[in-house]
Amino acid sequence: LAKDFTLEGKNDKPQILIYHTHSQEEFSDYGPNNKEATVIGIGTYLTELLTAKGYNVIHDKSVYDLQNGKLDRNKAYTYALDGVTRILQENPSIEVILDLHRDGVNESLHMVNEVNGKPTAPIMFFNGVSQTPEGPIEYLPNPYRSDNLAFSFQMQLDAAAYFPGLTRKIYIKGLRYNLHLRPRSVLIEVGAQTNTYQEARNAMEPLAEVLNMVLQGN
């Protein structure tokens, strides 16, 4: 809680990067007449909300999980690392990196809560800690691990205080998931494949508020 995530730079240059390691993740009502019902669609909306709050945002819509027409969600992290690193080299002013996903759950599970009076897919902050029960994963170092964890934690607490029902637990997993690129890096799971696009989209409004609170030091 003592960590200060207030942005250092001004908004005359890019501050926030939104991207999607798994760009092909869709919501339940995706189809020919609703092609925006994907994680890229909710990323576009989050970009609009944060831009309206005065942030300078880049939304990377690159496809990292399709190679030669084949879906590969494991190698996608390697491809995304190359793409995001290139963006950061071109825009070193970026201080915040958000990797937007949606979860995969049992088809019988439909997670939805009322937040701000709207049916909302809950979000889950996901942290890779570069460590297993046996110890650190030496080939996946993350100098910003404690920062990443604190960043998620502060957003989780603000969400609990101001938007009950918005978040699930903070999920901890062993690998790194490209969270080592900036101290303010987070992977966010927005709902699951059983949620509608509107339910997922509704989650972007309180998420933008919570992110703004932390980045403003509130």
N, C-alpha and C positions, 0 to 999 in steps of 0.2 A: 504493500500500500504506500510505502514511502517513495517509491520510484516516480519520478516526474516525467510524464510522456507529452508534456506541452510541446507543440511543434516549434522548432527553432527558426525555420526559414519563413519567408513571406510568400504570398500566393502569386507572385509574378512569375514563378517557375513551378513545374509539377511537384506536388507534395505527396500525393496518394496514387498508388498503382493498384488497380483491381484486375485480376486475371483469373483464369480457370484451367487448372491442370486437366480436369475432366470436362471439357467443353460440351461433350455429347450427352451429359446427364439431363434427362427430360422430366417433366412433371406429368401427372396422370392424364391431363387433357391435351397433351401435345398431339398435333396432327397436321395434315395439309392446310387446314384453315386456322391453325393456331401454332405457327412455327416459332413464335417467340416464347413458348412455354418451356424454356430451358434455363439452365443456370446463367447463360449469357444474357437472356432476357432480364433476369432479376439484377444482374450486374449493371445493365444499362440503366435500370431504374435507380439503383443505389448511386450510380454516377451522377444522375440528375439531381438527386436529393442532396448529395454532398456538395455539388457545384453550387446549388442554390444557397448553401450555408457559407459560401465564400471560399471553398477549397479548390485548388487546382488539381484536377483528377485526370489520370490517363486510364482508359478502359481497354485493356488488351484482349481482343476477341480471337486471338490465334487459336488454332486447333492443335493441341499437343497430344491428344489421345487417339488420333486416327493416323496411321502411317500406311501408305499404299492401299488405302481402303479398308484396312483391318483395325479393329478396336484393340488397343493395348493400354490398359490403365496403369500397369506397373511401370513400363518404360516411359510413360507420359511424364513422370517426374524428372527424368533425365532430359527429355526434350524441353520441358518447361524451364528447367534450370538454364539451359542455353538461351532460350528466348528472353526470359526475365533478366538475366545477366546483361544481355545486349541492351535492353531497355534502360537498365540502371546505368550502364556506361554512357549512354546517350543523354540520360537525365539524372545526374548524380544528386540533384536536389530532392529526389524522392525519399521520404522518411517513413512512409507507411505502406505496407504491402498486404493486401487482402486476397487470399485464394478462396473464391466462392465455389462451393460444391453443394450437392444434395445427397442425403444419406440413402442407403438401401436397407429396407426393413421387410419383415414378413408382410405378404400381400394383405393379410387380414388386419394389419395395424394402420390406423389412420390417425396420425398425431395432429390435433388442432386445438388451439386454445383461443379464448376471446381476449384480445389485447387491443386497447384503444377502441373497444366496441366493434372490432372486426374479427372475423374468423382468421386465425393466424397460424401458420406453420411454425413450430418452435425451432429455434436455432441452437446449434451446439458448437462451442469453441473447442477446437481439436489441437492438441499439442504433441509434437514429436520431440522426445527428450534425448535422442541419440544415446540411449542406454537400455540395456536389458537387465533382468535380475542378476545376471552374471557380472555386470559391470558396464563401463562405457563402451560404445561402439567407436573404436579409435579412428576408423576411416570415414566417419560421419560427424566430424566435430561441429559444434554450434557454440560460438563464443557468446551468443545472445540468448542462450536458453533461459536464464533466470529472467531476462527482460521479456521474452515472449510469454512466459508463464504469468508474470506480473501484469502484463498488458491484458491478457485474457481475463485474469482474475478481477482486475479493476472494472472491466466491462461487465463481467458476470455480476458483480455486486451492484453496480448501477442499474442493471436490468432488473435485478431482484427488488430493488428499492422503488423504481419508477414504473416498471413494466412487468408486473408479476405474470408468470406464464410464458414469457418470451423465450426463456432459455431452458435447455436440458442441462445435464451435468457437463462439466469440462472433461473431455475425453483425453486420456493420456496414452500414448503408444510409443513403441521403442525407437522407430526410425526418425529421420530428420524432416522429411517432407518440404525441403527447401525453405525452412523457417530461419535459416542462418544468414540470410542476406541483409536483414535490417533488424534492429532491436524491436521495432514496432511491426512485427510480422505475425499474422494469424491465419489459420485455416478455419473456415466457417462452413459448417454443414447446415443448409437451410432446408428444413423439412425432409421429405423422402419422396420416393417415386409414387407413393399413394396420395400425395398432396396435390391439389390443383395449383395451377400457376398463380391464381389470384391469392390463394392462401400464402404462398411463398412470397409473392410481391408485397403483401401486407406486412410481412416481417421486416422489409427493408426500411420502413418508416421509423419504427422504434430502434432498429439497429443503427440508423444514421444518427439518431438522437444520443444513444449511448456512446457511440464512437466520438461524437462531438464533445460530450461531457469529459471524456478521458483526455482528448487532445487539447481541450481548453483548460485542463487542470482542475475541473470541478468535481 
